[in-house]
Every structure is written in C-alpha cells, then in structure tokens.
Amino acid sequence: MPNLEKQSSALPLAGLRVVEFTHMVMGPTCGMVLADMGAEVIKVEPIEGDRTRYLLGAGAGFFPMFNRNKKSIVIDLQKPKGAQLARQLAATADVVLENFKPGTMVKYGLDYTSLSATNPKLIYVSHKGFLPGPYEHRTALDEVVQMMGGLAYMTGRPGDPLRAGSSVNDIMGGMFGAIGALGALVQRGITGRGQEVQSALFENNVFLVGQHMLQYAVTGKPAAPMPERISPWAIYDVFTVKDGDQIFIAVVSDAQWQTFCDAFGFADFKANPEFSSNNDRVRMRPSLLPELKLRLAQFSAKEISKIFEKHGLPFAPITRPDELFQDEHLLASGGLANIVLPDSVPAGQVTQTALFPVTLNGQRMQVRLNPPTKGEHTDEILQSLGLNTAQIDTLKAQQEVA
C-alpha cells in the first residue's frame, strides 16, 4: 500500500485551496485533476446535492469517478446568507472553478470580477459550452458539440453520425481547464496576480478534429469517417478469427511486415513484389485483406496475441470497460485504487477506480479521500471560516447549509 501521508506532503499542489462550484463532468474533472495533484478541493453542492449523485444508466459513474479527493459542503446559494458564506469561502481560495451558464455566478457575487476585486491573486476557471462568440449563450452538451464539431461525423459510418463512447469533450475540457489553472499559477508566481481562465466544450472538440481539418488543407479532400477512411497502412483493422473472437492488429512499417510474414509463415506474402512496400500494400488492400482474413481465421485471438506480443507487433483484444477491473497490467502496476461509493445502497460499498494516468517521481497519485457524501465536510469547513457549533446549527435549521 502507498504511504498516503508521505505522498500528500510531496504532491505538487499541496497547500493550494480550490473552491469548486461545478456539476456534471467538465468542471468536476478539472477539480479532480487538481485534487489528485494534492490541492485541497472543496466542492460546493446545492441543498439537494450534485445531481450526478442520482443519475442512472450511463451517468451512474459520473460522481464517484470525478469527485474523489474532494471535500463536500452544502450551501444554498439562492439564500442571502448562503451566498454570503460562499463568497466568504471563495475569498480563502487560490483557485475557484465554475461551470454554470453565463451570468449565473454574477447573481451571487461569485463571478471573477467580484471575487478578484478583494482577492487579486485569485485564479478563476470557467468551464463553458463555447468560448465568447456567437454561440456563447447556447446550451451545450458533450453530444451537442460532437455533432456540430465533426467528431460524431468522423466516428460513425457515412450517414450515421455517432458520439464517441466516452464523455471525451467534458473530460478533456476539464483537463484543459486544469492546464490553464496550472499555467496561471506559474504566472502568478512571477507577477503576484491571478487571472481568469476559460475552457469550452466546442473549442475542445474542434481541437480534437484539428488533424482532420489539416488533412483537408493538405490533400484537398474532406476526411472520410473513420470506418470508411483510407488507411495509411494496409493492415490496421479488427479481424474476426477462430471461434468468432475479435482482435485488432496492425502492421505499420516494412520491417513489421517482414516480421509478421515470418511469424505466421506467410512466405508467399513476403516474396510477392506487389506487397514489398507499405504503399504497395495499401494499393493492394482490396485483394490482400480478404486473403489475410481467411488465413488468420485459423488462429484464435489468444494465439494471435501471443505471436504478436512475442515479435513486438501492435495488437489489442477487444475489451469491454467492465473487463478492465481484471486487467493484469492495471492490477500489477497499481493503475486502480479502492474507493467507497458515496451514495451506494447498502452504504459503504467498495469498488475500484482508474487513477490519473501519470506518475510523479515514479509514483501514481492515489485516492486520499473517497468521493464525499453530500455535505460530509460542511461543519469542518464552516468551522475553518470561524463559525461555532451554535451558528452552524442555526444555518442548518434555516436550510442555508446542510
């Protein structure tokens, strides 16, 4: 087990306070990144709690995934005393995060202009659907920007736009917000002043498809959807093999082609001058692939995996997300960590979560705090602001906090 106390003091953002007014995925992802790196992140929730606590289906994993290593305080911002407490809390922050509609934070005096007037060192990160411009007042979702930003077109088959199989813009938008916050922290160390940072779903999506925009600029031809794309490599596909199993394999260089032919005993392929270079094989793909599929169908996915791994060739089994809990690499390398699900029935259910995918000094950043129960740290945080037990009890009775 990692020494969490030792790691906590060694993390790069230890001692930094972040106050988070966020919900759903984008803003919470930014807070999680900063929390994983050691910041004290205080999540401000409404009286009913973050709505993602109660989502079903594909949303059931949102709250436990993106809210670890945080503290929770419940404040009703719509009540004057609640908004005042939130401003008092924000005044203690190095960084404030928000992802509400434009104008929402202004109503509560929690916008950057208001807060920075008394805390000029504040770094304020806004997560929006769109950066300022003609679309800025539109309501955006990950799926909305995938459809309008070319990603769904590229993911689906022609005539069948398809969203990516994860909240890619929400997650990456939060990560870019965190990157912006880190840059602003460096700048604050130089100038002594904070600044506002903005990250947005649509612009994030455009960044993701930028390679396809430049493909058009270079070739003069619009990029085809990924299932119909002209591959730059002849063997770069999913193959259905023995017993109906599927496996992705790739041969992306002439040296790999030679190795592949030797490994499987395909001497005729190796000797065929029509297959001598990668571009030759791409041109011959219509005849090469059907024959290759027939030959590989004699092997199981496990047999192909062993051969490819032995010879250093790229391959991948087709894996469901739930199967990753048993992935030998993740288990052996410490890529998963235990958490207690905050809203589980029965209470206290333990599972594992994927850790932030980087190492610092060779160590993964661990779960120091489980995803919080609603208002788990309300008393602790209010006491840190100077309130006594009687005052806190009065606020709770008036439903200003919970």
TAWO-V505752 format. One record per residue. N is the residue number from 1. RES is the residue in one small letter. PHI is phi in radians with two decimals (NA if undefined). PSI is psi in radians with two decimals (NA if undefined). NEAR is the number of other C-alpha atoms within 8 Angstrom. Layout:
BEGIN
n=N res=RES phi=PHI psi=PSI near=NEAR
n=N res=RES phi=PHI psi=PSI near=NEAR
END
This chain:
BEGIN
n=1 res=m phi=NA psi=2.39 near=2
n=2 res=p phi=-1.19 psi=2.62 near=5
n=3 res=n phi=-1.44 psi=1.71 near=6
n=4 res=l phi=-1.22 psi=-0.59 near=8
n=5 res=e phi=-1.13 psi=-0.77 near=6
n=6 res=k phi=-1.16 psi=-0.75 near=7
n=7 res=q phi=-1.14 psi=-0.69 near=10
n=8 res=s phi=-1.00 psi=-0.74 near=10
n=9 res=s phi=-1.26 psi=-0.36 near=8
n=10 res=a phi=-1.65 psi=-0.17 near=7
n=11 res=l phi=-1.20 psi=2.55 near=9
n=12 res=p phi=-1.17 psi=-0.41 near=6
n=13 res=l phi=-1.84 psi=0.23 near=9
n=14 res=a phi=-1.00 psi=2.34 near=12
n=15 res=g phi=1.64 psi=-0.16 near=7
n=16 res=l phi=-1.55 psi=2.35 near=11
n=17 res=r phi=-1.87 psi=2.25 near=12
n=18 res=v phi=-2.10 psi=2.26 near=14
n=19 res=v phi=-1.93 psi=2.19 near=14
n=20 res=e phi=-2.03 psi=2.02 near=14
n=21 res=f phi=-1.86 psi=1.34 near=11
n=22 res=t phi=-2.41 psi=2.93 near=12
n=23 res=h phi=-2.68 psi=3.05 near=11
n=24 res=m phi=1.07 psi=-2.18 near=11
n=25 res=v phi=-2.09 psi=-0.78 near=12
n=26 res=m phi=-1.06 psi=-1.03 near=15
n=27 res=g phi=-1.08 psi=-0.81 near=15
n=28 res=p phi=-1.02 psi=-0.56 near=14
n=29 res=t phi=-1.10 psi=-0.76 near=14
n=30 res=c phi=-1.03 psi=-0.81 near=15
n=31 res=g phi=-1.08 psi=-0.67 near=16
n=32 res=m phi=-1.13 psi=-0.73 near=13
n=33 res=v phi=-1.05 psi=-0.82 near=11
n=34 res=l phi=-1.17 psi=-0.65 near=12
n=35 res=a phi=-1.17 psi=-0.77 near=13
n=36 res=d phi=-1.03 psi=-0.55 near=12
n=37 res=m phi=-1.51 psi=0.16 near=11
n=38 res=g phi=1.96 psi=-0.15 near=14
n=39 res=a phi=-1.19 psi=2.62 near=13
n=40 res=e phi=-1.42 psi=1.96 near=13
n=41 res=v phi=-1.93 psi=2.11 near=14
n=42 res=i phi=-1.86 psi=2.01 near=12
n=43 res=k phi=-1.60 psi=2.10 near=12
n=44 res=v phi=-1.62 psi=2.05 near=12
n=45 res=e phi=-1.95 psi=2.65 near=14
n=46 res=p phi=-1.25 psi=3.02 near=10
n=47 res=i phi=-0.96 psi=-0.70 near=10
n=48 res=e phi=-1.39 psi=-0.11 near=6
n=49 res=g phi=1.55 psi=2.84 near=9
n=50 res=d phi=-0.99 psi=2.24 near=9
n=51 res=r phi=-1.08 psi=-0.43 near=9
n=52 res=t phi=-1.21 psi=-0.22 near=11
n=53 res=r phi=-1.08 psi=-0.45 near=10
n=54 res=y phi=-2.01 psi=0.14 near=6
n=55 res=l phi=-1.23 psi=2.63 near=8
n=56 res=l phi=-1.85 psi=3.09 near=6
n=57 res=g phi=0.99 psi=-2.29 near=5
n=58 res=a phi=-1.14 psi=-0.25 near=5
n=59 res=g phi=-1.64 psi=-0.05 near=8
n=60 res=a phi=-1.11 psi=-0.44 near=11
n=61 res=g phi=-1.62 psi=-0.05 near=7
n=62 res=f phi=-1.04 psi=-0.99 near=11
n=63 res=f phi=-1.12 psi=-0.87 near=11
n=64 res=p phi=-1.15 psi=-0.46 near=10
n=65 res=m phi=-1.31 psi=-0.75 near=10
n=66 res=f phi=-1.86 psi=0.19 near=11
n=67 res=n phi=-2.25 psi=0.34 near=13
n=68 res=r phi=-1.25 psi=2.86 near=14
n=69 res=n phi=1.04 psi=0.43 near=14
n=70 res=k phi=-2.13 psi=2.78 near=15
n=71 res=k phi=-1.83 psi=2.62 near=13
n=72 res=s phi=-2.05 psi=2.27 near=15
n=73 res=i phi=-2.21 psi=2.40 near=17
n=74 res=v phi=-1.81 psi=2.11 near=14
n=75 res=i phi=-2.36 psi=2.34 near=15
n=76 res=d phi=-1.54 psi=1.76 near=12
n=77 res=l phi=-1.18 psi=-0.33 near=11
n=78 res=q phi=-1.40 psi=-0.15 near=7
n=79 res=k phi=-1.77 psi=2.44 near=8
n=80 res=p phi=-0.93 psi=-0.79 near=7
n=81 res=k phi=-1.18 psi=-0.63 near=7
n=82 res=g phi=-1.11 psi=-0.81 near=13
n=83 res=a phi=-1.10 psi=-0.66 near=14
n=84 res=q phi=-1.11 psi=-0.75 near=8
n=85 res=l phi=-1.10 psi=-0.69 near=9
n=86 res=a phi=-1.11 psi=-0.71 near=11
n=87 res=r phi=-1.16 psi=-0.66 near=11
n=88 res=q phi=-1.11 psi=-0.72 near=9
n=89 res=l phi=-1.16 psi=-0.77 near=10
n=90 res=a phi=-1.10 psi=-0.50 near=11
n=91 res=a phi=-1.17 psi=-0.33 near=9
n=92 res=t phi=-1.59 psi=-0.02 near=7
n=93 res=a phi=-1.58 psi=2.60 near=12
n=94 res=d phi=-1.46 psi=-0.62 near=10
n=95 res=v phi=-2.37 psi=2.36 near=13
n=96 res=v phi=-2.04 psi=2.35 near=14
n=97 res=l phi=-2.01 psi=2.50 near=16
n=98 res=e phi=-2.66 psi=2.67 near=11
n=99 res=n phi=-2.53 psi=0.84 near=12
n=100 res=f phi=-1.73 psi=2.97 near=9
n=101 res=k phi=-1.06 psi=2.64 near=8
n=102 res=p phi=-0.93 psi=2.34 near=7
n=103 res=g phi=1.65 psi=-0.32 near=6
n=104 res=t phi=-1.09 psi=-0.83 near=8
n=105 res=m phi=-1.22 psi=-0.45 near=10
n=106 res=v phi=-1.07 psi=-0.65 near=9
n=107 res=k phi=-1.03 psi=-0.52 near=7
n=108 res=y phi=-1.83 psi=0.13 near=10
n=109 res=g phi=1.17 psi=0.48 near=10
n=110 res=l phi=-1.97 psi=0.28 near=12
n=111 res=d phi=-1.41 psi=2.94 near=9
n=112 res=y phi=-1.10 psi=-0.75 near=8
n=113 res=t phi=-1.05 psi=-0.78 near=6
n=114 res=s phi=-1.17 psi=-0.82 near=10
n=115 res=l phi=-1.25 psi=-0.66 near=14
n=116 res=s phi=-1.27 psi=-0.30 near=10
n=117 res=a phi=-1.09 psi=-0.59 near=7
n=118 res=t phi=-1.84 psi=-0.19 near=7
n=119 res=n phi=-2.39 psi=1.32 near=8
n=120 res=p phi=-1.12 psi=-0.24 near=8
n=121 res=k phi=-1.50 psi=-0.03 near=11
n=122 res=l phi=-1.18 psi=2.39 near=14
n=123 res=i phi=-1.85 psi=2.19 near=14
n=124 res=y phi=-2.13 psi=2.04 near=13
n=125 res=v phi=-1.93 psi=2.03 near=15
n=126 res=s phi=-1.80 psi=2.31 near=12
n=127 res=h phi=-1.96 psi=2.07 near=17
n=128 res=k phi=-2.22 psi=3.04 near=13
n=129 res=g phi=-1.31 psi=-0.67 near=12
n=130 res=f phi=-2.47 psi=2.54 near=14
n=131 res=l phi=-1.22 psi=2.87 near=12
n=132 res=p phi=-0.92 psi=2.31 near=6
n=133 res=g phi=2.81 psi=-2.97 near=6
n=134 res=p phi=-1.00 psi=-0.48 near=5
n=135 res=y phi=-1.65 psi=-0.02 near=8
n=136 res=e phi=-1.07 psi=-0.38 near=9
n=137 res=h phi=-1.69 psi=0.02 near=8
n=138 res=r phi=-1.25 psi=2.65 near=7
n=139 res=t phi=-1.50 psi=2.16 near=6
n=140 res=a phi=-2.01 psi=2.58 near=9
n=141 res=l phi=-2.30 psi=2.87 near=8
n=142 res=d phi=-0.94 psi=-0.80 near=11
n=143 res=e phi=-1.16 psi=-0.62 near=7
n=144 res=v phi=-1.02 psi=-0.88 near=8
n=145 res=v phi=-1.30 psi=-0.46 near=12
n=146 res=q phi=-1.12 psi=-0.67 near=15
n=147 res=m phi=-1.24 psi=-0.79 near=12
n=148 res=m phi=-1.48 psi=-0.22 near=7
n=149 res=g phi=-1.86 psi=0.22 near=11
n=150 res=g phi=1.55 psi=-0.20 near=11
n=151 res=l phi=-1.28 psi=-0.75 near=14
n=152 res=a phi=-1.11 psi=-0.66 near=13
n=153 res=y phi=-1.04 psi=-0.73 near=13
n=154 res=m phi=-1.30 psi=-0.48 near=12
n=155 res=t phi=-1.43 psi=-0.68 near=13
n=156 res=g phi=-1.47 psi=3.04 near=14
n=157 res=r phi=-1.39 psi=2.82 near=13
n=158 res=p phi=-0.91 psi=2.27 near=8
n=159 res=g phi=1.40 psi=0.03 near=5
n=160 res=d phi=-2.40 psi=1.22 near=7
n=161 res=p phi=-1.02 psi=2.46 near=12
n=162 res=l phi=-2.44 psi=2.24 near=9
n=163 res=r phi=-1.20 psi=2.64 near=11
n=164 res=a phi=-1.11 psi=2.75 near=10
n=165 res=g phi=-1.45 psi=0.42 near=4
n=166 res=s phi=-2.73 psi=2.91 near=4
n=167 res=s phi=-1.41 psi=1.14 near=9
n=168 res=v phi=-1.10 psi=-0.72 near=8
n=169 res=n phi=-1.29 psi=-0.70 near=13
n=170 res=d phi=-1.02 psi=-0.83 near=12
n=171 res=i phi=-1.19 psi=-0.85 near=11
n=172 res=m phi=-1.21 psi=-0.59 near=10
n=173 res=g phi=-1.07 psi=-0.69 near=15
n=174 res=g phi=-1.15 psi=-0.68 near=17
n=175 res=m phi=-1.13 psi=-0.72 near=11
n=176 res=f phi=-1.15 psi=-0.60 near=10
n=177 res=g phi=-1.06 psi=-0.73 near=15
n=178 res=a phi=-1.15 psi=-0.70 near=12
n=179 res=i phi=-1.07 psi=-0.77 near=8
n=180 res=g phi=-1.06 psi=-0.71 near=11
n=181 res=a phi=-1.10 psi=-0.72 near=13
n=182 res=l phi=-1.13 psi=-0.70 near=8
n=183 res=g phi=-1.11 psi=-0.70 near=8
n=184 res=a phi=-1.16 psi=-0.60 near=12
n=185 res=l phi=-1.13 psi=-0.71 near=10
n=186 res=v phi=-1.09 psi=-0.80 near=8
n=187 res=q phi=-1.09 psi=-0.66 near=11
n=188 res=r phi=-1.10 psi=-0.61 near=11
n=189 res=g phi=-1.12 psi=-0.41 near=8
n=190 res=i phi=-1.57 psi=-0.80 near=6
n=191 res=t phi=-1.75 psi=-0.34 near=6
n=192 res=g phi=1.41 psi=0.06 near=8
n=193 res=r phi=-2.08 psi=2.58 near=10
n=194 res=g phi=-1.52 psi=-2.99 near=13
n=195 res=q phi=-2.90 psi=2.94 near=9
n=196 res=e phi=-1.64 psi=2.39 near=9
n=197 res=v phi=-2.06 psi=2.40 near=12
n=198 res=q phi=-2.19 psi=2.41 near=11
n=199 res=s phi=-2.30 psi=2.58 near=15
n=200 res=a phi=-2.52 psi=2.57 near=12
n=201 res=l phi=-1.08 psi=-0.84 near=17
n=202 res=f phi=-1.12 psi=-0.83 near=13
n=203 res=e phi=-1.13 psi=-0.59 near=10
n=204 res=n phi=-1.08 psi=-0.77 near=12
n=205 res=n phi=-1.10 psi=-0.73 near=14
n=206 res=v phi=-1.07 psi=-0.68 near=10
n=207 res=f phi=-1.05 psi=-0.70 near=7
n=208 res=l phi=-1.11 psi=-0.65 near=8
n=209 res=v phi=-1.68 psi=0.15 near=11
n=210 res=g phi=-0.99 psi=-0.58 near=8
n=211 res=q phi=-1.09 psi=-0.61 near=7
n=212 res=h phi=-1.35 psi=-0.54 near=9
n=213 res=m phi=-1.10 psi=-0.76 near=10
n=214 res=l phi=-1.30 psi=-0.47 near=8
n=215 res=q phi=-1.02 psi=-0.75 near=12
n=216 res=y phi=-1.14 psi=-0.72 near=11
n=217 res=a phi=-1.09 psi=-0.64 near=8
n=218 res=v phi=-1.37 psi=-0.74 near=6
n=219 res=t phi=-1.72 psi=-0.36 near=6
n=220 res=g phi=1.39 psi=0.07 near=7
n=221 res=k phi=-2.11 psi=2.30 near=7
n=222 res=p phi=-1.04 psi=2.49 near=8
n=223 res=a phi=-1.14 psi=2.35 near=10
n=224 res=a phi=-1.42 psi=2.62 near=8
n=225 res=p phi=-0.90 psi=2.60 near=12
n=226 res=m phi=-0.94 psi=-0.71 near=9
n=227 res=p phi=-1.13 psi=-0.35 near=7
n=228 res=e phi=-2.00 psi=0.16 near=8
n=229 res=r phi=-1.14 psi=2.72 near=8
n=230 res=i phi=-1.47 psi=1.85 near=5
n=231 res=s phi=-1.22 psi=2.46 near=7
n=232 res=p phi=-1.32 psi=-0.10 near=6
n=233 res=w phi=-2.24 psi=2.49 near=11
n=234 res=a phi=-1.22 psi=-0.71 near=15
n=235 res=i phi=-1.97 psi=1.80 near=9
n=236 res=y phi=-2.88 psi=1.27 near=11
n=237 res=d phi=-2.80 psi=2.96 near=7
n=238 res=v phi=-1.63 psi=2.28 near=8
n=239 res=f phi=-2.03 psi=2.37 near=10
n=240 res=t phi=-1.59 psi=2.14 near=10
n=241 res=v phi=-2.10 psi=-2.77 near=15
n=242 res=k phi=-0.94 psi=2.45 near=11
n=243 res=d phi=1.13 psi=0.30 near=5
n=244 res=g phi=1.36 psi=0.08 near=6
n=245 res=d phi=-1.20 psi=2.76 near=9
n=246 res=q phi=-2.15 psi=2.60 near=11
n=247 res=i phi=-2.65 psi=2.46 near=13
n=248 res=f phi=-1.63 psi=2.28 near=12
n=249 res=i phi=-2.32 psi=2.70 near=12
n=250 res=a phi=-2.49 psi=2.48 near=10
n=251 res=v phi=-2.32 psi=1.79 near=13
n=252 res=v phi=-2.00 psi=0.21 near=11
n=253 res=s phi=-2.61 psi=2.87 near=7
n=254 res=d phi=-1.16 psi=-0.62 near=9
n=255 res=a phi=-1.14 psi=-0.72 near=6
n=256 res=q phi=-1.13 psi=-0.60 near=10
n=257 res=w phi=-1.08 psi=-0.78 near=11
n=258 res=q phi=-1.08 psi=-0.79 near=9
n=259 res=t phi=-1.09 psi=-0.77 near=9
n=260 res=f phi=-1.04 psi=-0.83 near=12
n=261 res=c phi=-1.09 psi=-0.74 near=12
n=262 res=d phi=-1.14 psi=-0.72 near=10
n=263 res=a phi=-1.12 psi=-0.61 near=9
n=264 res=f phi=-1.80 psi=0.02 near=6
n=265 res=g phi=1.26 psi=0.54 near=6
n=266 res=f phi=-1.63 psi=1.16 near=9
n=267 res=a phi=-1.11 psi=-0.60 near=8
n=268 res=d phi=-1.18 psi=-0.65 near=6
n=269 res=f phi=-1.08 psi=-0.78 near=8
n=270 res=k phi=-1.11 psi=-0.62 near=12
n=271 res=a phi=-1.48 psi=-0.25 near=7
n=272 res=n phi=-1.28 psi=2.04 near=8
n=273 res=p phi=-1.12 psi=-0.37 near=5
n=274 res=e phi=-1.24 psi=-0.25 near=8
n=275 res=f phi=-1.95 psi=0.28 near=11
n=276 res=s phi=-1.22 psi=-0.57 near=11
n=277 res=s phi=-2.13 psi=2.86 near=8
n=278 res=n phi=-1.02 psi=-0.81 near=12
n=279 res=n phi=-1.13 psi=-0.59 near=9
n=280 res=d phi=-1.06 psi=-0.78 near=10
n=281 res=r phi=-1.17 psi=-0.61 near=14
n=282 res=v phi=-1.10 psi=-0.76 near=11
n=283 res=r phi=-1.13 psi=-0.54 near=8
n=284 res=m phi=-1.62 psi=0.13 near=11
n=285 res=r phi=-0.93 psi=-0.71 near=9
n=286 res=p phi=-1.02 psi=-0.51 near=7
n=287 res=s phi=-1.73 psi=-0.50 near=7
n=288 res=l phi=-1.23 psi=-0.81 near=9
n=289 res=l phi=-1.11 psi=-0.78 near=10
n=290 res=p phi=-1.03 psi=-0.69 near=8
n=291 res=e phi=-1.20 psi=-0.70 near=8
n=292 res=l phi=-1.14 psi=-0.68 near=8
n=293 res=k phi=-1.08 psi=-0.70 near=11
n=294 res=l phi=-1.09 psi=-0.76 near=8
n=295 res=r phi=-1.20 psi=-0.75 near=7
n=296 res=l phi=-1.26 psi=-0.36 near=10
n=297 res=a phi=-1.11 psi=-0.26 near=10
n=298 res=q phi=-1.37 psi=-0.24 near=8
n=299 res=f phi=-1.87 psi=2.65 near=9
n=300 res=s phi=-1.47 psi=2.86 near=11
n=301 res=a phi=-1.06 psi=-0.66 near=12
n=302 res=k phi=-1.14 psi=-0.70 near=6
n=303 res=e phi=-1.12 psi=-0.75 near=8
n=304 res=i phi=-1.13 psi=-0.71 near=9
n=305 res=s phi=-1.03 psi=-0.79 near=11
n=306 res=k phi=-1.08 psi=-0.75 near=8
n=307 res=i phi=-1.15 psi=-0.79 near=9
n=308 res=f phi=-1.13 psi=-0.73 near=12
n=309 res=e phi=-1.16 psi=-0.72 near=10
n=310 res=k phi=-1.03 psi=-0.65 near=7
n=311 res=h phi=-1.77 psi=0.16 near=9
n=312 res=g phi=1.22 psi=0.52 near=6
n=313 res=l phi=-1.72 psi=2.61 near=11
n=314 res=p phi=-1.30 psi=2.32 near=9
n=315 res=f phi=-2.71 psi=2.86 near=11
n=316 res=a phi=-2.75 psi=2.24 near=8
n=317 res=p phi=-1.19 psi=2.70 near=9
n=318 res=i phi=-1.53 psi=1.95 near=7
n=319 res=t phi=-2.07 psi=2.39 near=6
n=320 res=r phi=-1.41 psi=2.64 near=6
n=321 res=p phi=-0.97 psi=-0.70 near=6
n=322 res=d phi=-1.14 psi=-0.40 near=5
n=323 res=e phi=-1.30 psi=-0.27 near=8
n=324 res=l phi=-1.21 psi=-0.34 near=9
n=325 res=f phi=-1.06 psi=-0.41 near=10
n=326 res=q phi=-1.87 psi=0.17 near=7
n=327 res=d phi=-1.14 psi=2.19 near=8
n=328 res=e phi=-1.13 psi=-0.60 near=6
n=329 res=h phi=-1.20 psi=-0.80 near=7
n=330 res=l phi=-1.08 psi=-0.70 near=12
n=331 res=l phi=-1.19 psi=-0.74 near=11
n=332 res=a phi=-1.30 psi=-0.56 near=7
n=333 res=s phi=-1.64 psi=-0.04 near=6
n=334 res=g phi=1.34 psi=0.55 near=8
n=335 res=g phi=-1.41 psi=-0.14 near=12
n=336 res=l phi=-2.11 psi=2.61 near=11
n=337 res=a phi=-2.42 psi=2.62 near=11
n=338 res=n phi=-1.25 psi=2.45 near=9
n=339 res=i phi=-2.39 psi=2.72 near=11
n=340 res=v phi=-1.70 psi=2.17 near=10
n=341 res=l phi=-1.17 psi=2.20 near=13
n=342 res=p phi=-1.26 psi=-0.47 near=11
n=343 res=d phi=-2.14 psi=0.51 near=7
n=344 res=s phi=-1.32 psi=2.66 near=8
n=345 res=v phi=-2.21 psi=2.01 near=6
n=346 res=p phi=-1.21 psi=2.83 near=5
n=347 res=a phi=-1.12 psi=2.65 near=8
n=348 res=g phi=1.51 psi=0.24 near=9
n=349 res=q phi=-1.16 psi=2.30 near=9
n=350 res=v phi=-1.82 psi=2.38 near=8
n=351 res=t phi=-2.46 psi=-2.91 near=8
n=352 res=q phi=-2.12 psi=2.68 near=9
n=353 res=t phi=-2.30 psi=2.69 near=9
n=354 res=a phi=-1.35 psi=2.30 near=8
n=355 res=l phi=-1.44 psi=2.82 near=11
n=356 res=f phi=-0.99 psi=2.30 near=8
n=357 res=p phi=-1.48 psi=0.81 near=6
n=358 res=v phi=-2.42 psi=2.86 near=6
n=359 res=t phi=-2.05 psi=2.61 near=8
n=360 res=l phi=-2.14 psi=2.14 near=7
n=361 res=n phi=0.93 psi=0.66 near=4
n=362 res=g phi=1.35 psi=0.11 near=5
n=363 res=q phi=-2.05 psi=2.46 near=6
n=364 res=r phi=-1.32 psi=2.61 near=12
n=365 res=m phi=-1.45 psi=2.20 near=12
n=366 res=q phi=-1.67 psi=3.04 near=9
n=367 res=v phi=-1.47 psi=1.93 near=12
n=368 res=r phi=-1.62 psi=-0.57 near=8
n=369 res=l phi=-2.25 psi=2.32 near=9
n=370 res=n phi=-1.13 psi=2.72 near=12
n=371 res=p phi=-0.89 psi=2.25 near=16
n=372 res=p phi=-1.32 psi=2.63 near=13
n=373 res=t phi=-1.26 psi=2.78 near=8
n=374 res=k phi=-1.04 psi=2.12 near=9
n=375 res=g phi=1.22 psi=0.35 near=11
n=376 res=e phi=-1.02 psi=-0.56 near=10
n=377 res=h phi=-1.99 psi=0.28 near=9
n=378 res=t phi=-0.97 psi=-0.91 near=12
n=379 res=d phi=-1.06 psi=-0.81 near=9
n=380 res=e phi=-1.01 psi=-0.79 near=7
n=381 res=i phi=-1.24 psi=-0.72 near=9
n=382 res=l phi=-1.14 psi=-0.65 near=10
n=383 res=q phi=-1.10 psi=-0.61 near=10
n=384 res=s phi=-1.18 psi=-0.36 near=7
n=385 res=l phi=-1.56 psi=0.01 near=8
n=386 res=g phi=1.76 psi=0.08 near=6
n=387 res=l phi=-1.45 psi=2.52 near=9
n=388 res=n phi=-1.68 psi=3.08 near=7
n=389 res=t phi=-1.06 psi=-0.73 near=7
n=390 res=a phi=-1.10 psi=-0.75 near=6
n=391 res=q phi=-1.12 psi=-0.71 near=8
n=392 res=i phi=-1.15 psi=-0.73 near=11
n=393 res=d phi=-1.09 psi=-0.67 near=8
n=394 res=t phi=-1.13 psi=-0.77 near=8
n=395 res=l phi=-1.08 psi=-0.68 near=10
n=396 res=k phi=-1.17 psi=-0.71 near=10
n=397 res=a phi=-1.10 psi=-0.57 near=7
n=398 res=q phi=-1.55 psi=0.04 near=7
n=399 res=q phi=1.01 psi=0.55 near=9
n=400 res=e phi=-1.34 psi=-0.60 near=13
n=401 res=v phi=-2.39 psi=2.97 near=13
n=402 res=a phi=-2.69 psi=NA near=10
END
